[in-house]
């Protein structure tokens, strides 16, 4: 929303996966790649993993979401992002809880929303659709597995040793070369005898993040297909746990926090932006 030349934003996070939401009930704001990249910069801008453009609904949905990664690229879906956008939509009076639908580039997503006991908090669950699991990929070690999972956006789930020992950035960046459109890479381990997964993630267009909602769904779906977990899975991200339920569709649930409201001048943000190095 633009007020007196300033862009009104709210900042939210889900398990430390943070987003700036541009609430635009009349669909008049032009976000764009350059502004999104400048806003997300944690030194030259405000700082976030992505920008969410909250728009009027379409095709029967109450509201719509456009998602920009921290590098300015467009993405189809974000599990934590849509949960944060839902909180912003409720706060702005654009939807009526507890149930509503959000239109996304990956298709419509049904949301269940409960306000938290503390101001600025909520618990939000989203029907993330049906995962499309790729074939098991041959591995050299018996304790390692790998497969692609499509959650409306692309993932590569790698089961192996403790993710804490993995150089997520180096390996995640290296894997990007094998996927022309980029891929989100999940490094996961299953706690033996439980329905708990430990996860670290390299997100395309962002880098390592503290949590990934679609990545948690992809990891749970892959681990379930491997027979390692049941249908209700706790995925422990570095920023906190997320709950995934598998019943044909995948449902993602967790807390969201509204941490700030702010006003920025887009022209100033763009002028202050980090120079883009062309290679």
GUSE-408216 format. One record per residue (C-alpha): residue number from 1; residue in three letters; chain; x, y, z. Coordinates in steps of 0.25 Angstrom, whole numbers. Example, Ala and Ser with C-alpha at 12.3 -4.5 7.8 and 13.67 -1.06 7.14 Angstrom:
BEGIN
<atom num="1" residuo="Ala" cadena="A" east="49" north="-18" up="31"/>
<atom num="2" residuo="Ser" cadena="A" east="55" north="-4" up="29"/>
! end
This chain:
BEGIN
<atom num="1" residuo="Unk" cadena="A" east="0" north="0" up="0"/>
<atom num="2" residuo="Unk" cadena="A" east="5" north="14" up="-3"/>
<atom num="3" residuo="Unk" cadena="A" east="2" north="25" up="6"/>
<atom num="4" residuo="Unk" cadena="A" east="7" north="39" up="4"/>
<atom num="5" residuo="Unk" cadena="A" east="18" north="34" up="-5"/>
<atom num="6" residuo="Unk" cadena="A" east="22" north="23" up="5"/>
<atom num="7" residuo="Unk" cadena="A" east="20" north="8" up="3"/>
<atom num="8" residuo="Unk" cadena="A" east="14" north="2" up="16"/>
<atom num="9" residuo="Unk" cadena="A" east="20" north="-12" up="19"/>
<atom num="10" residuo="Unk" cadena="A" east="19" north="-22" up="30"/>
<atom num="11" residuo="Unk" cadena="A" east="29" north="-32" up="34"/>
<atom num="12" residuo="Unk" cadena="A" east="26" north="-46" up="39"/>
<atom num="13" residuo="Unk" cadena="A" east="33" north="-59" up="41"/>
<atom num="14" residuo="Unk" cadena="A" east="30" north="-74" up="42"/>
<atom num="15" residuo="Unk" cadena="A" east="40" north="-81" up="50"/>
<atom num="16" residuo="Unk" cadena="A" east="50" north="-70" up="46"/>
<atom num="17" residuo="Unk" cadena="A" east="47" north="-71" up="31"/>
<atom num="18" residuo="Unk" cadena="A" east="44" north="-56" up="30"/>
<atom num="19" residuo="Unk" cadena="A" east="36" north="-48" up="19"/>
<atom num="20" residuo="Unk" cadena="A" east="32" north="-34" up="16"/>
<atom num="21" residuo="Unk" cadena="A" east="18" north="-33" up="12"/>
<atom num="22" residuo="Unk" cadena="A" east="13" north="-22" up="3"/>
<atom num="23" residuo="Unk" cadena="A" east="-2" north="-21" up="6"/>
<atom num="24" residuo="Unk" cadena="A" east="-9" north="-16" up="-7"/>
<atom num="25" residuo="Unk" cadena="A" east="-24" north="-17" up="-6"/>
<atom num="26" residuo="Unk" cadena="A" east="-26" north="-9" up="-19"/>
<atom num="27" residuo="Unk" cadena="A" east="-15" north="-16" up="-27"/>
<atom num="28" residuo="Unk" cadena="A" east="-8" north="-2" up="-30"/>
<atom num="29" residuo="Unk" cadena="A" east="6" north="-5" up="-25"/>
<atom num="30" residuo="Unk" cadena="A" east="17" north="-9" up="-34"/>
<atom num="31" residuo="Unk" cadena="A" east="27" north="-17" up="-26"/>
<atom num="32" residuo="Unk" cadena="A" east="36" north="-23" up="-37"/>
<atom num="33" residuo="Unk" cadena="A" east="50" north="-31" up="-36"/>
<atom num="34" residuo="Unk" cadena="A" east="59" north="-19" up="-33"/>
<atom num="35" residuo="Unk" cadena="A" east="51" north="-13" up="-22"/>
<atom num="36" residuo="Unk" cadena="A" east="49" north="-27" up="-16"/>
<atom num="37" residuo="Unk" cadena="A" east="64" north="-30" up="-16"/>
<atom num="38" residuo="Unk" cadena="A" east="67" north="-16" up="-10"/>
<atom num="39" residuo="Unk" cadena="A" east="57" north="-18" up="1"/>
<atom num="40" residuo="Unk" cadena="A" east="62" north="-32" up="5"/>
<atom num="41" residuo="Unk" cadena="A" east="76" north="-28" up="6"/>
<atom num="42" residuo="Unk" cadena="A" east="80" north="-29" up="21"/>
<atom num="43" residuo="Unk" cadena="A" east="91" north="-18" up="20"/>
<atom num="44" residuo="Unk" cadena="A" east="86" north="-8" up="9"/>
<atom num="45" residuo="Unk" cadena="A" east="71" north="-11" up="11"/>
<atom num="46" residuo="Unk" cadena="A" east="61" north="-15" up="21"/>
<atom num="47" residuo="Unk" cadena="A" east="65" north="-30" up="21"/>
<atom num="48" residuo="Unk" cadena="A" east="56" north="-42" up="19"/>
<atom num="49" residuo="Unk" cadena="A" east="56" north="-56" up="12"/>
<atom num="50" residuo="Unk" cadena="A" east="46" north="-51" up="2"/>
<atom num="51" residuo="Unk" cadena="A" east="35" north="-41" up="-2"/>
<atom num="52" residuo="Unk" cadena="A" east="20" north="-44" up="-2"/>
<atom num="53" residuo="Unk" cadena="A" east="11" north="-36" up="-10"/>
<atom num="54" residuo="Unk" cadena="A" east="-3" north="-37" up="-4"/>
<atom num="55" residuo="Unk" cadena="A" east="-13" north="-35" up="-15"/>
<atom num="56" residuo="Unk" cadena="A" east="-29" north="-35" up="-17"/>
<atom num="57" residuo="Unk" cadena="A" east="-34" north="-49" up="-19"/>
<atom num="58" residuo="Unk" cadena="A" east="-36" north="-56" up="-33"/>
<atom num="59" residuo="Unk" cadena="A" east="-43" north="-69" up="-38"/>
<atom num="60" residuo="Unk" cadena="A" east="-51" north="-70" up="-25"/>
<atom num="61" residuo="Unk" cadena="A" east="-40" north="-68" up="-15"/>
<atom num="62" residuo="Unk" cadena="A" east="-41" north="-57" up="-5"/>
<atom num="63" residuo="Unk" cadena="A" east="-27" north="-51" up="-7"/>
<atom num="64" residuo="Unk" cadena="A" east="-15" north="-54" up="-16"/>
<atom num="65" residuo="Unk" cadena="A" east="0" north="-55" up="-14"/>
<atom num="66" residuo="Unk" cadena="A" east="12" north="-52" up="-22"/>
<atom num="67" residuo="Unk" cadena="A" east="25" north="-56" up="-17"/>
<atom num="68" residuo="Unk" cadena="A" east="39" north="-50" up="-19"/>
<atom num="69" residuo="Unk" cadena="A" east="51" north="-57" up="-14"/>
<atom num="70" residuo="Unk" cadena="A" east="62" north="-49" up="-7"/>
<atom num="71" residuo="Unk" cadena="A" east="70" north="-48" up="-21"/>
<atom num="72" residuo="Unk" cadena="A" east="58" north="-42" up="-27"/>
<atom num="73" residuo="Unk" cadena="A" east="54" north="-55" up="-35"/>
<atom num="74" residuo="Unk" cadena="A" east="39" north="-60" up="-35"/>
<atom num="75" residuo="Unk" cadena="A" east="36" north="-73" up="-28"/>
<atom num="76" residuo="Unk" cadena="A" east="23" north="-81" up="-29"/>
<atom num="77" residuo="Unk" cadena="A" east="21" north="-84" up="-14"/>
<atom num="78" residuo="Unk" cadena="A" east="26" north="-83" up="0"/>
<atom num="79" residuo="Unk" cadena="A" east="19" north="-90" up="11"/>
<atom num="80" residuo="Unk" cadena="A" east="24" north="-81" up="22"/>
<atom num="81" residuo="Unk" cadena="A" east="22" north="-69" up="13"/>
<atom num="82" residuo="Unk" cadena="A" east="7" north="-72" up="10"/>
<atom num="83" residuo="Unk" cadena="A" east="5" north="-74" up="25"/>
<atom num="84" residuo="Unk" cadena="A" east="11" north="-60" up="28"/>
<atom num="85" residuo="Unk" cadena="A" east="3" north="-54" up="16"/>
<atom num="86" residuo="Unk" cadena="A" east="-10" north="-60" up="23"/>
<atom num="87" residuo="Unk" cadena="A" east="-7" north="-53" up="36"/>
<atom num="88" residuo="Unk" cadena="A" east="-5" north="-40" up="28"/>
<atom num="89" residuo="Unk" cadena="A" east="-18" north="-42" up="21"/>
<atom num="90" residuo="Unk" cadena="A" east="-25" north="-44" up="34"/>
<atom num="91" residuo="Unk" cadena="A" east="-19" north="-32" up="40"/>
<atom num="92" residuo="Unk" cadena="A" east="-23" north="-23" up="28"/>
<atom num="93" residuo="Unk" cadena="A" east="-37" north="-28" up="28"/>
<atom num="94" residuo="Unk" cadena="A" east="-36" north="-34" up="14"/>
<atom num="95" residuo="Unk" cadena="A" east="-41" north="-48" up="19"/>
<atom num="96" residuo="Unk" cadena="A" east="-50" north="-54" up="30"/>
<atom num="97" residuo="Unk" cadena="A" east="-44" north="-65" up="38"/>
<atom num="98" residuo="Unk" cadena="A" east="-43" north="-76" up="41"/>
<atom num="99" residuo="Unk" cadena="A" east="-44" north="-82" up="27"/>
<atom num="100" residuo="Unk" cadena="A" east="-41" north="-75" up="14"/>
<atom num="101" residuo="Unk" cadena="A" east="-34" north="-78" up="1"/>
<atom num="102" residuo="Unk" cadena="A" east="-21" north="-71" up="-5"/>
<atom num="103" residuo="Unk" cadena="A" east="-18" north="-71" up="-20"/>
<atom num="104" residuo="Unk" cadena="A" east="-4" north="-74" up="-23"/>
<atom num="105" residuo="Unk" cadena="A" east="5" north="-77" up="-36"/>
<atom num="106" residuo="Unk" cadena="A" east="5" north="-91" up="-31"/>
<atom num="107" residuo="Unk" cadena="A" east="-11" north="-91" up="-30"/>
<atom num="108" residuo="Unk" cadena="A" east="-21" north="-88" up="-19"/>
<atom num="109" residuo="Unk" cadena="A" east="-17" north="-92" up="-5"/>
<atom num="110" residuo="Unk" cadena="A" east="-27" north="-93" up="6"/>
<atom num="111" residuo="Unk" cadena="A" east="-23" north="-87" up="20"/>
<atom num="112" residuo="Unk" cadena="A" east="-28" north="-89" up="34"/>
<atom num="113" residuo="Unk" cadena="A" east="-25" north="-78" up="43"/>
<atom num="114" residuo="Unk" cadena="A" east="-25" north="-76" up="58"/>
<atom num="115" residuo="Unk" cadena="A" east="-21" north="-64" up="66"/>
<atom num="116" residuo="Unk" cadena="A" east="-10" north="-66" up="76"/>
<atom num="117" residuo="Unk" cadena="A" east="-12" north="-63" up="91"/>
<atom num="118" residuo="Unk" cadena="A" east="-1" north="-52" up="90"/>
<atom num="119" residuo="Unk" cadena="A" east="-3" north="-40" up="81"/>
<atom num="120" residuo="Unk" cadena="A" east="4" north="-41" up="67"/>
<atom num="121" residuo="Unk" cadena="A" east="4" north="-57" up="68"/>
<atom num="122" residuo="Unk" cadena="A" east="-5" north="-67" up="60"/>
<atom num="123" residuo="Unk" cadena="A" east="-5" north="-81" up="57"/>
<atom num="124" residuo="Unk" cadena="A" east="-7" north="-84" up="42"/>
<atom num="125" residuo="Unk" cadena="A" east="-9" north="-97" up="34"/>
<atom num="126" residuo="Unk" cadena="A" east="-9" north="-98" up="19"/>
<atom num="127" residuo="Unk" cadena="A" east="-13" north="-109" up="10"/>
<atom num="128" residuo="Unk" cadena="A" east="-1" north="-110" up="2"/>
<atom num="129" residuo="Unk" cadena="A" east="-7" north="-119" up="-9"/>
<atom num="130" residuo="Unk" cadena="A" east="-2" north="-133" up="-14"/>
<atom num="131" residuo="Unk" cadena="A" east="13" north="-135" up="-14"/>
<atom num="132" residuo="Unk" cadena="A" east="19" north="-141" up="-27"/>
<atom num="133" residuo="Unk" cadena="A" east="30" north="-150" up="-23"/>
<atom num="134" residuo="Unk" cadena="A" east="41" north="-153" up="-33"/>
<atom num="135" residuo="Unk" cadena="A" east="48" north="-167" up="-33"/>
<atom num="136" residuo="Unk" cadena="A" east="58" north="-171" up="-23"/>
<atom num="137" residuo="Unk" cadena="A" east="72" north="-168" up="-28"/>
<atom num="138" residuo="Unk" cadena="A" east="83" north="-178" up="-26"/>
<atom num="139" residuo="Unk" cadena="A" east="93" north="-175" up="-15"/>
<atom num="140" residuo="Unk" cadena="A" east="107" north="-181" up="-12"/>
<atom num="141" residuo="Unk" cadena="A" east="104" north="-182" up="3"/>
<atom num="142" residuo="Unk" cadena="A" east="92" north="-190" up="9"/>
<atom num="143" residuo="Unk" cadena="A" east="89" north="-179" up="19"/>
<atom num="144" residuo="Unk" cadena="A" east="87" north="-169" up="9"/>
<atom num="145" residuo="Unk" cadena="A" east="75" north="-166" up="0"/>
<atom num="146" residuo="Unk" cadena="A" east="71" north="-155" up="-10"/>
<atom num="147" residuo="Unk" cadena="A" east="59" north="-152" up="-18"/>
<atom num="148" residuo="Unk" cadena="A" east="52" north="-140" up="-24"/>
<atom num="149" residuo="Unk" cadena="A" east="39" north="-135" up="-19"/>
<atom num="150" residuo="Unk" cadena="A" east="30" north="-124" up="-26"/>
<atom num="151" residuo="Unk" cadena="A" east="21" north="-116" up="-16"/>
<atom num="152" residuo="Unk" cadena="A" east="17" north="-106" up="-26"/>
<atom num="153" residuo="Unk" cadena="A" east="32" north="-102" up="-26"/>
<atom num="154" residuo="Unk" cadena="A" east="44" north="-111" up="-28"/>
<atom num="155" residuo="Unk" cadena="A" east="51" north="-119" up="-17"/>
<atom num="156" residuo="Unk" cadena="A" east="63" north="-129" up="-15"/>
<atom num="157" residuo="Unk" cadena="A" east="62" north="-136" up="-2"/>
<atom num="158" residuo="Unk" cadena="A" east="75" north="-142" up="3"/>
<atom num="159" residuo="Unk" cadena="A" east="75" north="-152" up="14"/>
<atom num="160" residuo="Unk" cadena="A" east="88" north="-154" up="21"/>
<atom num="161" residuo="Unk" cadena="A" east="96" north="-152" up="33"/>
<atom num="162" residuo="Unk" cadena="A" east="94" north="-141" up="43"/>
<atom num="163" residuo="Unk" cadena="A" east="90" north="-128" up="35"/>
<atom num="164" residuo="Unk" cadena="A" east="99" north="-120" up="45"/>
<atom num="165" residuo="Unk" cadena="A" east="111" north="-126" up="39"/>
<atom num="166" residuo="Unk" cadena="A" east="108" north="-121" up="25"/>
<atom num="167" residuo="Unk" cadena="A" east="113" north="-109" up="18"/>
<atom num="168" residuo="Unk" cadena="A" east="99" north="-105" up="13"/>
<atom num="169" residuo="Unk" cadena="A" east="103" north="-93" up="5"/>
<atom num="170" residuo="Unk" cadena="A" east="114" north="-100" up="-3"/>
<atom num="171" residuo="Unk" cadena="A" east="107" north="-112" up="-6"/>
<atom num="172" residuo="Unk" cadena="A" east="94" north="-105" up="-9"/>
<atom num="173" residuo="Unk" cadena="A" east="100" north="-95" up="-18"/>
<atom num="174" residuo="Unk" cadena="A" east="107" north="-107" up="-25"/>
<atom num="175" residuo="Unk" cadena="A" east="95" north="-115" up="-27"/>
<atom num="176" residuo="Unk" cadena="A" east="88" north="-103" up="-34"/>
<atom num="177" residuo="Unk" cadena="A" east="96" north="-105" up="-47"/>
<atom num="178" residuo="Unk" cadena="A" east="89" north="-118" up="-49"/>
<atom num="179" residuo="Unk" cadena="A" east="75" north="-111" up="-49"/>
<atom num="180" residuo="Unk" cadena="A" east="74" north="-101" up="-60"/>
<atom num="181" residuo="Unk" cadena="A" east="62" north="-94" up="-52"/>
<atom num="182" residuo="Unk" cadena="A" east="69" north="-96" up="-39"/>
<atom num="183" residuo="Unk" cadena="A" east="64" north="-105" up="-27"/>
<atom num="184" residuo="Unk" cadena="A" east="62" north="-104" up="-12"/>
<atom num="185" residuo="Unk" cadena="A" east="71" north="-114" up="-6"/>
<atom num="186" residuo="Unk" cadena="A" east="67" north="-121" up="8"/>
<atom num="187" residuo="Unk" cadena="A" east="78" north="-128" up="16"/>
<atom num="188" residuo="Unk" cadena="A" east="70" north="-137" up="26"/>
<atom num="189" residuo="Unk" cadena="A" east="72" north="-147" up="36"/>
<atom num="190" residuo="Unk" cadena="A" east="61" north="-156" up="43"/>
<atom num="191" residuo="Unk" cadena="A" east="62" north="-158" up="58"/>
<atom num="192" residuo="Unk" cadena="A" east="61" north="-173" up="60"/>
<atom num="193" residuo="Unk" cadena="A" east="48" north="-178" up="65"/>
<atom num="194" residuo="Unk" cadena="A" east="41" north="-165" up="64"/>
<atom num="195" residuo="Unk" cadena="A" east="33" north="-157" up="54"/>
<atom num="196" residuo="Unk" cadena="A" east="43" north="-146" up="55"/>
<atom num="197" residuo="Unk" cadena="A" east="52" north="-140" up="44"/>
<atom num="198" residuo="Unk" cadena="A" east="63" north="-131" up="46"/>
<atom num="199" residuo="Unk" cadena="A" east="65" north="-121" up="34"/>
<atom num="200" residuo="Unk" cadena="A" east="74" north="-111" up="28"/>
<atom num="201" residuo="Unk" cadena="A" east="71" north="-104" up="15"/>
<atom num="202" residuo="Unk" cadena="A" east="77" north="-97" up="3"/>
<atom num="203" residuo="Unk" cadena="A" east="66" north="-89" up="-4"/>
<atom num="204" residuo="Unk" cadena="A" east="68" north="-85" up="-18"/>
<atom num="205" residuo="Unk" cadena="A" east="69" north="-70" up="-19"/>
<atom num="206" residuo="Unk" cadena="A" east="71" north="-68" up="-5"/>
<atom num="207" residuo="Unk" cadena="A" east="82" north="-77" up="1"/>
<atom num="208" residuo="Unk" cadena="A" east="82" north="-84" up="14"/>
<atom num="209" residuo="Unk" cadena="A" east="69" north="-80" up="22"/>
<atom num="210" residuo="Unk" cadena="A" east="65" north="-83" up="37"/>
<atom num="211" residuo="Unk" cadena="A" east="53" north="-91" up="32"/>
<atom num="212" residuo="Unk" cadena="A" east="45" north="-95" up="19"/>
<atom num="213" residuo="Unk" cadena="A" east="31" north="-99" up="19"/>
<atom num="214" residuo="Unk" cadena="A" east="30" north="-105" up="5"/>
<atom num="215" residuo="Unk" cadena="A" east="44" north="-112" up="9"/>
<atom num="216" residuo="Unk" cadena="A" east="38" north="-118" up="21"/>
<atom num="217" residuo="Unk" cadena="A" east="26" north="-123" up="14"/>
<atom num="218" residuo="Unk" cadena="A" east="35" north="-129" up="3"/>
<atom num="219" residuo="Unk" cadena="A" east="44" north="-135" up="13"/>
<atom num="220" residuo="Unk" cadena="A" east="33" north="-141" up="21"/>
<atom num="221" residuo="Unk" cadena="A" east="27" north="-147" up="8"/>
<atom num="222" residuo="Unk" cadena="A" east="40" north="-153" up="4"/>
<atom num="223" residuo="Unk" cadena="A" east="43" north="-159" up="17"/>
<atom num="224" residuo="Unk" cadena="A" east="29" north="-165" up="18"/>
<atom num="225" residuo="Unk" cadena="A" east="30" north="-171" up="4"/>
<atom num="226" residuo="Unk" cadena="A" east="43" north="-177" up="9"/>
<atom num="227" residuo="Unk" cadena="A" east="36" north="-183" up="21"/>
<atom num="228" residuo="Unk" cadena="A" east="43" north="-175" up="31"/>
<atom num="229" residuo="Unk" cadena="A" east="32" north="-167" up="37"/>
<atom num="230" residuo="Unk" cadena="A" east="17" north="-168" up="39"/>
<atom num="231" residuo="Unk" cadena="A" east="6" north="-158" up="34"/>
<atom num="232" residuo="Unk" cadena="A" east="8" north="-147" up="45"/>
<atom num="233" residuo="Unk" cadena="A" east="22" north="-142" up="45"/>
<atom num="234" residuo="Unk" cadena="A" east="30" north="-132" up="53"/>
<atom num="235" residuo="Unk" cadena="A" east="40" north="-125" up="44"/>
<atom num="236" residuo="Unk" cadena="A" east="51" north="-118" up="53"/>
<atom num="237" residuo="Unk" cadena="A" east="56" north="-106" up="45"/>
<atom num="238" residuo="Unk" cadena="A" east="67" north="-97" up="51"/>
<atom num="239" residuo="Unk" cadena="A" east="57" north="-87" up="54"/>
<atom num="240" residuo="Unk" cadena="A" east="47" north="-96" up="60"/>
<atom num="241" residuo="Unk" cadena="A" east="38" north="-108" up="58"/>
<atom num="242" residuo="Unk" cadena="A" east="27" north="-109" up="47"/>
<atom num="243" residuo="Unk" cadena="A" east="16" north="-119" up="47"/>
<atom num="244" residuo="Unk" cadena="A" east="13" north="-127" up="34"/>
<atom num="245" residuo="Unk" cadena="A" east="1" north="-136" up="32"/>
<atom num="246" residuo="Unk" cadena="A" east="1" north="-146" up="21"/>
<atom num="247" residuo="Unk" cadena="A" east="-13" north="-151" up="16"/>
<atom num="248" residuo="Unk" cadena="A" east="-11" north="-151" up="1"/>
<atom num="249" residuo="Unk" cadena="A" east="-10" north="-136" up="2"/>
<atom num="250" residuo="Unk" cadena="A" east="0" north="-129" up="11"/>
<atom num="251" residuo="Unk" cadena="A" east="-4" north="-120" up="21"/>
<atom num="252" residuo="Unk" cadena="A" east="7" north="-110" up="28"/>
<atom num="253" residuo="Unk" cadena="A" east="4" north="-104" up="41"/>
<atom num="254" residuo="Unk" cadena="A" east="12" north="-95" up="50"/>
<atom num="255" residuo="Unk" cadena="A" east="13" north="-81" up="57"/>
<atom num="256" residuo="Unk" cadena="A" east="14" north="-68" up="51"/>
<atom num="257" residuo="Unk" cadena="A" east="19" north="-55" up="57"/>
<atom num="258" residuo="Unk" cadena="A" east="16" north="-40" up="52"/>
<atom num="259" residuo="Unk" cadena="A" east="29" north="-33" up="57"/>
<atom num="260" residuo="Unk" cadena="A" east="28" north="-19" up="51"/>
<atom num="261" residuo="Unk" cadena="A" east="20" north="-9" up="42"/>
<atom num="262" residuo="Unk" cadena="A" east="28" north="0" up="34"/>
<atom num="263" residuo="Unk" cadena="A" east="28" north="11" up="23"/>
<atom num="264" residuo="Unk" cadena="A" east="39" north="12" up="13"/>
<atom num="265" residuo="Unk" cadena="A" east="41" north="21" up="1"/>
<atom num="266" residuo="Unk" cadena="A" east="43" north="12" up="-11"/>
<atom num="267" residuo="Unk" cadena="A" east="51" north="22" up="-18"/>
<atom num="268" residuo="Unk" cadena="A" east="61" north="23" up="-6"/>
<atom num="269" residuo="Unk" cadena="A" east="61" north="8" up="-5"/>
<atom num="270" residuo="Unk" cadena="A" east="65" north="6" up="-19"/>
<atom num="271" residuo="Unk" cadena="A" east="76" north="18" up="-19"/>
<atom num="272" residuo="Unk" cadena="A" east="82" north="12" up="-6"/>
<atom num="273" residuo="Unk" cadena="A" east="82" north="-3" up="-12"/>
<atom num="274" residuo="Unk" cadena="A" east="95" north="-11" up="-13"/>
<atom num="275" residuo="Unk" cadena="A" east="101" north="-10" up="-27"/>
<atom num="276" residuo="Unk" cadena="A" east="98" north="-23" up="-35"/>
<atom num="277" residuo="Unk" cadena="A" east="111" north="-29" up="-40"/>
<atom num="278" residuo="Unk" cadena="A" east="109" north="-35" up="-54"/>
<atom num="279" residuo="Unk" cadena="A" east="117" north="-47" up="-58"/>
! end
